[in-house]
Amino acid sequence: MPQDFNDTESLVDEAKEYLNTRLAQFKLSFAEKTSRMAALMIAVVMSALVFFLFLVLISVAAAIAIGRWLENYWLGFLLIAAVVLLAGLVLWLAKDRLLRIPVMNGLIKIMFDKDEKD
């Protein structure tokens, strides 16, 4: 009988150790996936800011060039504003296909990507 008690106690200790190891593995996996998502979001935001600055500067340059060509600066800026508005409307209408779905797929891939070690 004492041997059965020792075996049971040993089994309980091993089960506790296994659960603690699995919990630690889950925490590490969660931390890795969270940090990968944060890094991806930071990279996307920084890239978007640089791209936005590029678009603003190229739009101003194009507006000045068109204004010189038409000999009327405000008309150049008005034409560029119309082009930007049209591009914004197209992006708004296609936002699901161009933005929401790729972002969701990227986040799902990060969250449910199996490690090579598993």
C-alpha positions as CSV (number, residue, x, y, z in Angstrom):
1,M,0.0,0.0,0.0
2,P,2.7,2.6,0.8
3,Q,4.3,1.8,-2.7
4,D,0.9,2.7,-4.4
5,F,0.8,5.9,-2.4
6,N,4.3,6.8,-3.5
7,D,3.5,6.0,-7.1
8,T,0.4,8.2,-6.9
9,E,2.3,11.0,-5.3
10,S,5.0,10.8,-7.9
11,L,2.4,10.8,-10.7
12,V,0.7,13.9,-9.2
13,D,4.1,15.6,-9.0
14,E,4.9,14.8,-12.6
15,A,1.4,16.0,-13.7
16,K,2.0,19.3,-11.9
17,E,5.4,19.7,-13.5
18,Y,3.9,18.9,-16.9
19,L,1.2,21.5,-16.4
20,N,3.7,24.1,-15.2
21,T,5.8,23.4,-18.3
22,R,2.9,23.7,-20.6
23,L,1.8,26.9,-19.0
24,A,5.3,28.4,-19.4
25,Q,5.3,27.3,-23.0
26,F,1.9,28.9,-23.6
27,K,3.1,32.2,-22.0
28,L,6.3,32.2,-24.2
29,S,4.3,31.4,-27.3
30,F,1.8,34.2,-26.5
31,A,4.6,36.7,-25.8
32,E,6.3,35.8,-29.1
33,K,3.1,36.1,-31.2
34,T,2.2,39.4,-29.5
35,S,5.6,40.9,-30.1
36,R,5.5,39.8,-33.8
37,M,2.1,41.4,-34.1
38,A,3.3,44.6,-32.5
39,A,6.4,44.7,-34.7
40,L,4.3,44.2,-37.8
41,M,1.9,47.0,-36.8
42,I,4.7,49.4,-36.1
43,A,6.3,48.6,-39.4
44,V,3.0,49.1,-41.2
45,V,2.4,52.5,-39.5
46,M,5.9,53.7,-40.1
47,S,5.7,52.7,-43.8
48,A,2.3,54.3,-44.1
49,L,3.7,57.6,-42.7
50,V,6.6,57.6,-45.1
51,F,4.3,56.8,-48.0
52,F,1.9,59.6,-46.9
53,L,4.7,62.1,-46.7
54,F,5.8,61.1,-50.2
55,L,2.3,61.5,-51.6
56,V,1.9,64.9,-50.0
57,L,5.2,66.2,-51.4
58,I,4.7,64.7,-54.9
59,S,1.2,66.2,-54.9
60,V,2.5,69.6,-54.1
61,A,5.2,69.3,-56.8
62,A,2.6,68.1,-59.4
63,A,0.2,70.9,-58.4
64,I,3.0,73.5,-58.9
65,A,4.0,72.0,-62.2
66,I,0.4,71.9,-63.5
67,G,-0.1,75.4,-62.2
68,R,2.9,76.7,-64.1
69,W,1.8,74.8,-67.2
70,L,-1.7,76.3,-67.0
71,E,-0.3,79.7,-65.8
72,N,-2.7,79.5,-62.8
73,Y,-1.4,77.9,-59.6
74,W,-4.8,77.5,-57.9
75,L,-6.1,75.5,-60.8
76,G,-3.1,73.1,-60.5
77,F,-3.9,72.6,-56.9
78,L,-7.6,72.2,-57.6
79,L,-6.8,69.5,-60.3
80,I,-4.5,67.6,-57.9
81,A,-7.1,67.8,-55.1
82,A,-9.7,66.3,-57.5
83,V,-7.3,63.5,-58.4
84,V,-6.5,62.8,-54.7
85,L,-10.3,62.8,-53.9
86,L,-11.0,60.4,-56.7
87,A,-8.2,58.1,-55.5
88,G,-9.5,58.3,-52.0
89,L,-13.0,57.3,-53.1
90,V,-11.6,54.3,-55.1
91,L,-9.6,53.2,-52.0
92,W,-12.7,53.6,-49.8
93,L,-14.8,51.5,-52.0
94,A,-12.1,48.8,-52.2
95,K,-11.1,49.0,-48.6
96,D,-12.2,45.5,-47.7
97,R,-10.3,43.9,-50.5
98,L,-7.2,46.1,-50.2
99,L,-6.9,46.7,-46.5
100,R,-9.1,44.7,-44.2
101,I,-8.7,41.2,-45.6
102,P,-4.9,41.4,-46.0
103,V,-4.5,42.7,-42.5
104,M,-6.8,40.0,-41.0
105,N,-4.9,37.3,-42.9
106,G,-1.6,38.6,-41.7
107,L,-2.7,38.7,-38.1
108,I,-4.3,35.2,-38.3
109,K,-1.1,33.8,-39.9
110,I,0.9,35.3,-37.0
111,M,-1.4,34.0,-34.3
112,F,-1.9,30.5,-35.7
113,D,1.4,29.8,-37.4
114,K,2.9,26.6,-36.0
115,D,6.4,26.8,-34.8
116,E,9.0,24.7,-36.6
117,K,9.9,23.1,-33.3
118,D,6.4,21.7,-32.6
